[in-house]
Amino acid sequence: MNKIIIILLLASTFLVGQEFKVEKVTGKVLLQKGVEENFTIIKKGDFLSGNDLVLTEKNSFIQLQKEGNLFILNSNSALGLSYIRKISINDLLLALAMEDIRNVPKKNSKGIEKNTAVYGEKIKNSSTNVLSENRLGKMKINGAKQLAQSGFAESAIIVSKDTFRKYPETKLNFEDRIYFAELLEKLNLKNETLDEYNSIRKLPLTKLQKQLVDKRVETISIKRINE
């Protein structure tokens, strides 16, 4: 029951009415509406909703306007528009708790863990070419970074966690993992930051990368002790 309540509360954070007007488009920018499989081309003047997923291809970008506020999504990026919104630290912590629940390995009747990883949807654009899962995952990470750079750090962290879970290859990128761990650190979420750094420790790291992570863990642990 508690799990259901968390899911409903988290969903209500993002599934609110949002409408975005396309102010500018350069290059090829694609739109996937709701649960539809195919993509369509976005044009200047179009109106998009919070349920839409936008993808920008190479050398392209889109500028959106919502209630007088502008958001730009640069090339080689993907973003669900519902995430372009301010959320509270409490909502972020709720979302992180939900991710922890989703990441708990499920076991079958014999007590053996089942593989529950979600490898991402196979999507088709208007030319019916399949967008590879690895590329889509990287594009979503790019979109999450642009959220953070535009002042939506909390939403960016949620997008990154969801992407790391659904597209396991993206979890192996050290620079991306460090980027979002540092966002958690800047928000002063010490426990969550430590969890993230300890997760990064499990990656196949170089000597310098391991030293960096160990130093971050040590620094945050000392801060916690001195609080």
Secondary structure as UniProt FT lines:
FT   HELIX           2..14
FT   STRAND          19..26
FT   STRAND          29..33
FT   TURN            34..35
FT   STRAND          40..41
FT   TURN            44..45
FT   STRAND          47..49
FT   TURN            50..51
FT   STRAND          52..56
FT   TURN            58..59
FT   STRAND          61..66
FT   TURN            67..68
FT   STRAND          69..73
FT   STRAND          77..80
FT   HELIX           81..83
FT   HELIX           89..102
FT   STRAND          106..107
FT   TURN            109..110
FT   STRAND          113..114
FT   STRAND          123..124
FT   TURN            126..127
FT   STRAND          130..131
FT   HELIX           133..149
FT   TURN            150..151
FT   HELIX           153..166
FT   HELIX           168..172
FT   HELIX           174..186
FT   TURN            187..188
FT   HELIX           190..200
FT   TURN            201..202
FT   HELIX           207..226
//
